[in-house]
Amino acid sequence: MTPDFAQRHLLGTRSLTAPEITALLDRADRYAAVNRSADKKLSVLTGRTVVNLFYENSTRTRTSFELAAKRLGADVVNMQTGASSVAKGETLIDTAATLNAMHPDVLVVRHQDSGAVSLLSQKVNCAVVNAGDGKHEHPTQGLLDALTIRRRKGRLAGLRVAICGDVLHSRVARSNIHLLTTMGAEVRLVAPRTLCIPGAESMGVEVFHDLRKGIADCDIVMMLRIQNERMSSGYIPSTREYFRFFGLDREKLAAAKPDALVMHPGPMNRGVEIDSDIADDVERSLIREQVEMGVAVRMAVLETVTRNLARELGQPWGTEA
């Protein structure tokens, strides 16, 4: 793989260039093929240690990172913060110092506060991968979404992508906006006024407050979960009303291109942001493929940041896949 991505950390997509994104997607594409083979176990990260440090609940992301690391041959430690010293009041910085003393190679971190992962990356000697921080970013989700689109559409440049729903609270939306616009896609945000990012137009996107108009002639319709855990009250009148106007069903999807594909980062609130008939449509839905590509992307990211760390420290690097 060409060294187009030479950073030790992956903290977001906003700072990534098109060549860096392409390098990661190309590498992940090769790992997707490995994951579909009979023998999935590699030795790329043999002797390396990956620590998953999740301050928020996660099923898909944490499992995906764990599976990715194990398929590369790494030793994996999953830290449950509720059963650690964090529950006793230990600060993020103290946790970082403790883990740093154990010499892991990669820390994969999810945290409820925006910017917390970046702060942690400044306090450790290993590579750090952002698995989602507050409302800031979720870069590997943006990468796996891009890989999923590219594999089905053959390109990213020139596509019209609508990101719909609770954009305000979505780190997935922000990572996708940065990545897709960098790669030449046209991005639209479709949301109620109460759930839209203030001044979103400055991010190079077009904003709509009507779902049918927003997804008109779009190639990709990406639905987002209503994030009740990040809301206080008053954002939507009711889930029933929300689905009526902003929930994706077959009738509303007819406004998009006839071959438009549907995505959702999960977990889904069926009957709130998406109808089961659409979510389970094997011809139109990419939701299961997104999960599959998540493992491939995280394998590519873990390998790349570990290799870059080794080069930075002057350490030998093993055989690549």
N, C-alpha and C positions, 0 to 999 in steps of 0.2 A: 504494500500500500504506500502510495506517495505521501510524504509527510506534510500534507496540506493542513492538517489539524495538529498543531504543535503545542497546545496548551496542556498544563498539568491538571487543571480543573475544568469541569463543565458546570457552570453556574447559571447559564441562561442561553437563549438563542439570539438575544438582541445584539450581542457583540460578534456573532459568527458571520463570516463572509460566505459568499456563494461557493467558492472552492472548498472551504472547510466543511460546509454542509454536504456538498457532493461527495467528498472523501468519506465522510461518516456513513452516508447512505449507501455508497458503493460497497463499503466493507460490510455493512449490515445485510445487504442483498446476498452476499456470499454466505453469510452465516444463516440466512433463511434457508438456503439450500442444504446446509449442514444439518439444520434442525429437522428437515424432512427425510433425512437418510436414516438407515438402520442404526449406525454407530454415531451417536451424537457427542460422545465424550472426547474432548481434546485435552492437550497438555500445555496449552498456550500460557496459562497462569499457574502452572504447578509450582508450589512453594510460596505463592503469594497469598495474602490474607485480605479478604473483603469484609468489612463490618457494615451491616445495615442498621442505621440508627434512626428509628422512626418515632417521632414525638406525636404523630397523628396516626389514627387507624388507617390501615391499607390492606387490601387483599391482592388486587392485580399488580400494583407496582412493586410491592415488597416481594411477592412470590416470583414475579418476573425477574427482578434483580438477583434473587437467590438462585433461581434456575439458571440464569445466564452465567453467573459466576461459577457454579458447579460444573456446567457444561464446558467451561474453559479450564477446568482443573483446579480452581482456587479453593482454599479453605474459607468457609463462610461462617460468620458469627452474626446471629440476629439478636439485637438488643431490644428488649421490651422495657421501655422507659418506666412503665408503671411498676415494674418489679426491680428497678435499679435505684441507685442513689438519687436519681432525678426526683423520684417520689418523696425523698427525704429533704428536698430543698436544694440539691446541688445545682449550681448554675451551668449554663451551656459552656462557658469558658473553662470551668473546672472539669466538666466532663471531657471537653476537648483535650485538656492537659493530661488527664488520666489515660485516655485512649492513645494519645500521642506517645506516651511513655511505653506503650505496648508494641509500638512499631508496626501498625497495620500498613498495608500498601494503598488501600482505597477505603474511604468513608463514603457511604451512600446515605444521605441525610434528608429526611422530611421533617419540616418544622412548621408550626402554626404561624410564626411571625415572619413577615417579609423581610429579607435581608439577613436573617439569622444564619443561613448556610454560607453566605459570603463572609460574614464575620468569622465563622468557625474555620473557614479555609485559610484565614490569615494567622491562625493559631496552631496549625498542625504542619507536620513535615510531609504528610502523605498527599495523595490525590483526593480530591473531594468532588462528588457528583451530586448535584441538586436533584432530589426526587420530589420536589414541590415545596415551596416556602410561601406560606400565607396566600396573598392575592398577587404575588409577584410573578413567578415563572414555574414551569414544569417542562424543562427542555427535552427530556427524553420522550415525553408524550408528543411534543411537537415534531420531533424527528420520526417517531414511529408513524404518526399520522401522514407525514410527508412521504415516507417510504411506501405506505399502503396506497396512497394516491398515485405515486409514480409507477408502481408495479401494475396498477389497473389501467391508468390513463396514458402511461408511457412518458409523461412529462409533468412538470409543475408550471413552467412558464406559459403564460397565456390562458391558464384555466381560471374560471370564475368560481370562487369558493365563498359560500355564505356560512358564517358562524352565528348560530342562533340560540337565543335563550338568555340565561343568567350570565351575561358577559361581565357584568360589574364585579362579581366575586370570583371570576374564573382565571386561574393562573394558566390553564390550558389555552384559553383564548389568547392571552397575551403572548405566550410562546409561539402559537401558530401564526398570529399576526406578524410578528417579527420575522419568522422563518419564511413564511409563504411570500410575503412582499419582497424579501431579499431575493427569493428565487424567481421572481417575475410573475407571480400569480396576482390576480385581481381579487381583493378580499372585501367582503361586505359583512357588516355586523347588523344583526336583526334582533331587536330586543324591545321590550316595553321601555318607556322613558325612564322608569324607576330602576331598571336593571342594565342600563347602558353606561359605558365609561364616559365620564365628562370630558369633552374635548377630544373624543376618539378620532375625529377627522384628522387631527395633527399626526396620527400614527400612519397615515397613508391609506385609510380605509374609507368606504362609503357607508353611511349609517341609515338604516331603515327601521321604522316602527310598525310596519305591517308585514306579516310573514309572507303572504303571497307575492307582494311587490318585491320584497327583499330577495326571495329565492328565484325570481323570474329569470329564466335562461341561464341558470347556474349549472355548473358541471358537478359540483360537490355541495351537499347540504349537511353541515356538521351541527348536530344538536348538542346542547349542553345541559347538564343536570341543574335543577334548582337546588342551590346550596343553602338549605334551611339552617344548617349549623353556623353559617356565617351571617345570618340575618337576625335582626331584632324583631321588627314587625313593620307592616305597611307597604311592603314591596309589591305584593300582588293581592288582589281581593280574595281569591280562593284558588285552589288547584283546579277546580272545575272550570272556572272562568279562564284561567291561564291556558288550559288545554284547548278551550274553545277558540281562542285567538292566536296562540303561539305554539300549540302542540302540533306535531307533524303527523298527519294522517294521509291516506292515499289521495283524498280530494285536494288537499293543499299542495302535496308534492307534484301534482299535475302542472303547477305553474313553472316548475323547473324544466330543464331540458329532458327530452324523452329518455335519454340514457344517463340521467343524473344518478349519482351514487350517494348513499346516506351513511353517515358516520356518527359515532357517539363514544366519548372516552370512557364511559361507565363510571360508577354503576348507574344503571338506567332507572328512572322512575316511570315505569310503564303507565300510560294513561295520563301522564302529566306533561312531559315534554315530547313523548313519542308514543305512537300507537304500536301495539304488539304486531299487528299485521305488517307494518313497515320494518320494524326491528328484526323480524324473523324472515324477511323476504330474501332468499338466497341470491336472487338476481340483482337486487338493488342495495342490500345492506352489506357494508364492509366491517361491521362491528366485530365479528369473530376474527376476521383477518387482522384487525388492529391489535387484538390480544396476541396473536401469533407473531406479528412483526415486532411487538414490544420486546420479546425475548431476544430476537436477532439484533435489534438496535442497541439493547443494553449490553449484549456481548461485544458489539463493535466499540461502544463507549468505554467499557471496562478495559478491554484490551488496549485501546488507544491511549487512555490517560495513564495506564500503568506503564506502557512502553515509554511514553514521554517523561514520566517520573524517573524511570531507570536511566534514560539518556541524560536527564538533568543532573542526576547524582553520579553519573559515570559508572553505573552498574551494568553488568552483562545482561543481554536480552536473549530469551530463549527462542525456539523455533516458532514462527508464525504459521497459522493455518493456511 
